[in-house]
Amino acid sequence: RTVSSIASAAASFAFRQGLIKSDVIPAGLVRLDAQDYRQSDGTYRSQATPSEVLAQYEASLWVFACVRAIAQAVADAPRVLKRVVDDGPDVVVEENPVLDLFNAPAPGETWHTWIASIASYLELDGRYFAEKVRRKSGNEDRASGEIIGINTLVNSKVRFDLDPKTGVTKLEYTPASAGETITFKGEDVIVIKYFHPTSKTAGVSPLRPAWLASQTDQAQREWNAFFFKNGAEPDTVLQPTKDIPPGELIRLKNEFMSRNTNRRNARGVYAPPFGLEIKPYGGASMRDLQFDKLGIRNRDDICAAYRVPPVALGVVDSSLL
């Protein structure tokens, strides 16, 4: 399935990129700077910047669950290095500098965490960037030194130049928002990307077509959080039946909120002062809003984009069995 193909493709691509050369990608300047795709009315377009899609890993429950499940499955896939023999079966290689590099690509990182980061960035933003860390001695040019590590770069802090003949010519990386920009030569970086139908420099991750579902799911969860914070009831209107001074009305409002909002105060009894009526605002109920069905729809859309069945995420539903 997709998981095993990503594992083999990611490992072989990184091997070829690190030890041979960078693949050729058509020209163009790709700027991965933060931009705002929210519209003036507060809604979202079906587009997002790398910063926004990466943030969904923390903000969206189902995006996190899907990406984490895929990344773990990819990283857990078996890996074998073989030497091709012309007149016999391939020989399994157990000791090799390539294995040493892949098993510890960076300080504190293992094969598992590295491959999981490749899969995670691809599933979130459709692209993966890394620095080839080379050994440098004396006046030796950095690009010609031995590769001793692979340092993963954050997508949203990268921009790079591309040449139609030589591929990536320069990559600029700014780790901090107001920090120093580090410039890498094209031969010192690894760029892996998913297919994009209209661009040779971009990549389409599953989160792109599921972007609106992810945003809707997040908005629904925020609504639910405020719903319970406000006493597990729809918005309420305090309607005076006689003239009440503004100062006294504010005091009554604050008193009402302190006694009746927050889920811990729900289902209590409140006697309004004389001349004050309590009315629900708009008459809408949670049943009318059908948020439970909306949540399921958002979950199913996100899982469909990632090709991860909800049951694989621990969702037990008789209709899914």
N, C-alpha and C positions, 0 to 999 in steps of 0.2 A: 504494500500500500504506500501512500504518500510518505509515511513516517520513515520507512526503510530506505526509500529512494532519496529522501532529503539527507539521511545519514551518509549514504555512500557518495552522493553528489557533493555534499559539503566537505567531506574528508578528502576526496580525490581532487576537488577544485582547489582547496587550500594547499594540498601537496604540490600541485602543478604551479600554483601562483607563487609559492614560497621558494621553490627550488629551480624553476625554469624561467618564467617571465609572466608579465601581466597580460591578460587577454586584451585584444583590441576592442575599444569601444568608440563609437563615432564622436565627433567633436561637439563641444558645447560647454558652457560654464553652468554648473549645477550649484545653486546656492541653497543650503539647507538652514537658512536662518529662520528664527521664529517669526511667524506671521499670524494674523488674526483672520480666520475664516468665518467668524460670527457675523451675521447680518445685522442691520440696524434695528430690526424688531426683536433681536435676541435669539432668533432661531439659528440653526446651523445649516450650512450647505453640505452637500455630500462629499466634501473635500476636507482635508486637514493637513497641517504641517507635520514634519517629523516630531517636533516637540509635543504636539497634541496627541499624536497616535501613541508615542512612547508613554505619555502620562496615563493613557487608558489602562496600562498594565496594573497601575495602582488604583485607578478610579472605578473600573468596571469589574464586577465580580466574575461575569461569564467570560470576558476577554482574558482575565488573569487565569481562570481555570483552564480554558482551552489552550492558551499559549504554554502554560506550565505543563499540561499533559503531553503536548506535542514535543516540547523541548526535552522532557525527561525520557520519553520514548526514543527520541533520536539519540540522545546521549547514551542510553542503555543498549543501543544496538551493538552487536558484536563487531569488532574490528580485527582484521587480519592483514598483515603485510606479507606478500609472497614474492619470491624471485622466480621469474619465468625461465623455464629450462626448455630449450629447443627439442631435445630428444627424450623427454621424460616428463613426469608430473611436476607441477609447480612446487617449489620448496617454501615452507613456512619460515619466515625470518623472525626470530625472537629477540635478537639484539641488533640494533641499528641506530645511528644518530637521529634518523627520522622519528623512530619510536620514542627516543629520549625527548626530542623536541615536543612531540604531540602529547606525551604524558605529563609534561610540565612546561606548557607554552609561555607562562609568565609567573612571577613570584606569587605563591599562594594559590595558583590555579592548576587544575588538573585537566586531563582529557575530558572528563565528564562535564565540568563546569564550562570549559571552552566551547565544546560542541553545543551545549545547552544555550550558551549566549549567542552562537551563530544562528541557531534555530529560532530563538526568541526575537532577535532583531529582524530576521527575515519575515517571521509571522506577524510582527507588529508594523514594520515600515517597508518591507520588501527589499531591504538592502543591509549589507553588513560591511563594516570597514575595520581594518586592523593595520597596525604598524608592524613591519618586519624589523625586529630588533637585531642589529648586526654587531658582531665583534669588531672593535676598532683598536688598532695598535699603531702608534707612531703617526706618520703622515698618511697612512692608508686611507683611501677614499671610503666613506661609510658604505656606499652602495656596493662595493666589491668585497666587503667583509663577510665572514661566515655568519649565517643566520643562527642566532642563539635563543631567540624568543619571539613570541607573537603577542602583541599588546592590542587588545580590543579597544576601539574608539567609539565614543557616543555619537550616534547618527546626527543628532540635532546640533552638534558642535563642529560639524565638518562642512567644508565646501571644496570643490576640486575642479581642475581644468582637464579637458579631454582632447586628444588629438586623434583624427581618423586613422592615422597610420601607426602611431606608437602607443595609443591607449592613454592611460592616466599620465599626465605630464607633471602635475603638481597637486598636492593636497594640503589644505590649510586646516589646522585643528586648533580651536580655542577652548581649552578645558574649562576656564572660568569666564563668566559673562564679561568681566572687565579685566581679564588677565592677558597674558602674552600669547600671541598666535605662533604656533609651531608649524613650520613649513617642511613637508616631506617631498622627496622626489617620487616620481611615479613608480620606479622600481623598488621603492621602500614601503609600498602599501599593498594591501589585499582588498579587493572590491568584489563582493559577491552580490548578485541581485536576482530577483525574480523577473519573470517576463512582464513586459508592459506593451500593450498593443500600439501605442502611439509615440513611445519614447524609447530610445536606446540607452538612456542614462538613468531612467527611473525604474522602479519595480512596484508591482501591485501586490500588496499583502492582502490576506483575507479580511483584515480590519477595514480596508478602504470601502468595499461594497457593504460592509456591515456597520459603517460609521454612524448612520442615523439610528440604527437599532441600539447601538451602544450608548449614544447620547440620550435617547428616549428612556432606556433602562436606568441610566444614572439619574435623570430628572424624576422618574417615578420613585426611585428609592429615596431621593431627597424629599419628595412630597410626603411619602410615608413617614419619614423621620420627623418632619414638622407636624404631621397629623397627630402622632402620638405625643409629641412634645406639647402640643396645644390641647391635650386632654382627650385624645382619641375621638374628637367630634369635629364636624365641619366648622368653618369660620362662623363667629357669632356676632350679632349686632345688639348693642344695648340701646333701646329705643325709649327716650324720655316721653312721658305722657303729660308733662308740664314743664315750665321753664326752670332750668337748672343752671346755675352759674357755671361758666367754663371750668373754673378751678375745682368745683365740687364734682363735676362730671369726670374730670381726669382722675380725681381721687377714687371715685366709685369704679372706674375702669380698672385702675391698678389693684384695687381690693378684689375685684372679680377675678382678675388674671392670677393673682397670688393664691387664691383659694381653689381655682377650678382648672388652671392649665397644668400641663405636665401629666404624664400617664399615671404618676403616683396619686394624683388628686382626682382621677377620673371616677365617675359613677357616684360621686358624693351628692349632697343636697345643699342647694344654695337658695336662700330667701332674699330676693332683690328688695332694695329699699322702696318705699312708697313713691310712686311716680316714675318707676323704671321697669320696662318690659324687656325680656330676653327673647330674641328671635334668631333662628338660624339664617345665615346669609345665603341667598340664592336658592335655597331648598335642595341643593345637590347632596347626595349621599355617596358614601364609598361604594355601595352596591351599584348606584347609577354610573359611577365612573369606570367600573369594570377593570380596576387596576390589576386584579389577579390575572385576568386573561391577557392583559397587555404585557405583564411581566413574562408570562409563558411564551407569548409571541416573540418578544425581544430575545429571550433565551434561545428559542428555536432558530431564529434568524442568525444569531451569532454562531451557534453551534453548526448550522448548515454551512456558513461561510468557511468555517474552520474544518469542516468534515469530521467533527468530533461528536458522537452521539451523547445526549445528555446522561444516559446511564453510565457512561465512562467517567463522568464527572461526579458520580455519587448520587445522581438524581434518581430516586425510586418512584416510578409512576407506572401504574398498571397498564396504562395505554401505550407505554413505550416498551413493554416486555413482550 
